[in-house]
Amino acid sequence: MTNRHHNFGRVVTVAFFLAVLACNVAVRAVAQTPSSISKKELRTLLATAKTPADQERLAVYYRDKAQHLSAKAQEFSAQADSMARLPLVFESKQGIGCQCAFHYRYFSQLYAQEARDAEALAAQHHQLAQDYQSKVVQE
């Protein structure tokens, strides 16, 4: 084997480990979520929220969740752009190159949609808090 081929093998190996490391970091980032309210508290609040304070607490939770998801969407979008600029060095048995940029872009869009949904829920709970507050003032 020539020295040139041996160096190419090293480059491919290093690139593979860097890709695995990047995926590992992305998975860890996904696993970290803001939890100002536990899941049990969230379920209880959703079922029993009758006061403006309860609705505002839910609104804050969903607003925080939306911000966190938006940040993740931006991170994944940046990673997708970065991966798209790299040459396709990994090929499968079918001869298809790594679709890493596609995966990062997909999750970026998914997190962006979840952020919009969470923001809509935050707005809904904020409106419910205002409605409850106006009922309390009228009585």
C-alpha positions in Angstrom: 0.0 0.0 0.0 1.4 3.4 -0.9 1.9 6.1 1.6 -0.7 8.2 -0.1 -3.4 5.5 0.4 -2.4 5.0 4.0 -2.8 8.8 4.7 -6.2 8.8 3.0 -7.3 6.0 5.4 -6.2 8.1 8.4 -8.1 11.1 7.1 -11.2 9.0 6.6 -10.9 7.5 10.1 -10.4 11.0 11.7 -13.3 12.4 9.8 -15.5 9.5 10.9 -14.6 10.0 14.6 -15.3 13.7 14.3 -18.7 13.0 12.8 -19.5 10.6 15.6 -18.4 13.2 18.2 -20.6 15.8 16.5 -23.6 13.5 16.6 -22.9 12.7 20.3 -22.8 16.4 21.2 -26.0 17.0 19.3 -27.7 14.1 21.2 -26.6 15.5 24.5 -27.9 18.9 23.6 -31.3 17.4 22.8 -31.4 15.6 26.1 -31.1 18.8 28.1 -34.4 20.5 28.5 -35.5 23.3 30.7 -37.7 22.0 33.6 -38.9 24.8 35.7 -42.0 22.5 36.3 -41.8 18.7 36.6 -43.8 16.6 34.3 -46.1 15.6 37.1 -46.6 19.3 38.1 -47.3 20.1 34.5 -50.0 17.5 34.2 -51.5 18.6 37.5 -51.5 22.2 36.4 -53.0 21.5 33.0 -55.8 19.6 34.7 -56.5 21.9 37.6 -55.4 25.4 36.6 -58.2 27.8 37.6 -56.4 30.9 38.8 -54.6 33.6 36.8 -51.3 32.6 38.6 -51.6 29.0 37.5 -52.2 30.0 33.8 -49.3 32.5 33.9 -47.1 29.8 35.3 -48.1 27.5 32.4 -47.5 30.4 30.0 -44.0 31.0 31.4 -43.2 27.3 31.1 -44.3 27.1 27.5 -42.5 30.4 26.6 -39.2 29.0 28.2 -39.7 25.8 26.2 -40.2 27.7 23.0 -37.0 29.7 23.6 -35.1 26.5 24.3 -36.5 24.8 21.2 -35.7 27.8 19.0 -32.1 27.8 20.2 -31.9 24.0 19.4 -33.4 24.7 15.9 -30.7 27.3 15.3 -27.9 25.1 16.5 -29.1 22.2 14.2 -29.5 24.6 11.3 -25.9 25.9 11.7 -24.7 22.3 12.0 -26.6 21.4 8.8 -25.0 24.3 6.9 -21.6 23.2 8.2 -22.1 19.6 7.2 -23.4 20.6 3.7 -20.1 22.3 3.0 -18.1 19.2 3.8 -17.3 16.6 1.0 -19.0 13.3 1.1 -16.4 11.0 2.5 -18.6 8.3 3.9 -20.4 6.0 1.5 -22.7 3.2 2.2 -22.7 -0.1 0.3 -25.2 1.4 -2.1 -22.7 4.2 -2.9 -24.8 6.9 -1.3 -22.9 9.5 0.7 -23.7 10.5 4.2 -26.9 12.5 4.5 -25.9 14.2 7.8 -26.8 17.7 6.6 -30.3 16.4 5.7 -30.7 14.9 9.2 -29.6 18.1 10.9 -31.9 20.2 8.7 -34.8 17.9 9.4 -34.4 18.2 13.2 -33.9 22.0 12.8 -37.3 22.2 11.1 -38.8 19.9 13.7 -37.6 21.9 16.6 -38.7 25.2 15.0 -42.2 23.8 14.6 -42.3 22.6 18.2 -41.1 26.1 19.3 -44.0 27.7 17.3 -46.4 25.2 19.0 -45.0 26.0 22.4 -45.2 29.7 21.8 -48.9 29.3 20.7 -49.6 27.4 23.9 -47.9 30.2 25.9 -50.0 32.8 24.3 -53.2 30.7 24.9 -52.4 30.3 28.6 -51.5 34.0 28.9 -54.9 34.9 27.4 -56.6 32.5 29.8 -54.8 34.2 32.7 -56.1 37.6 31.5 -59.6 36.2 31.1 -59.6 34.7 34.6 -58.2 38.0 36.0 -61.0 40.0 34.3 -63.6 37.7 35.8 -62.1 38.2 39.2 -62.1 42.0 38.8 -65.7 42.0 37.6 -67.0 39.9 40.6 
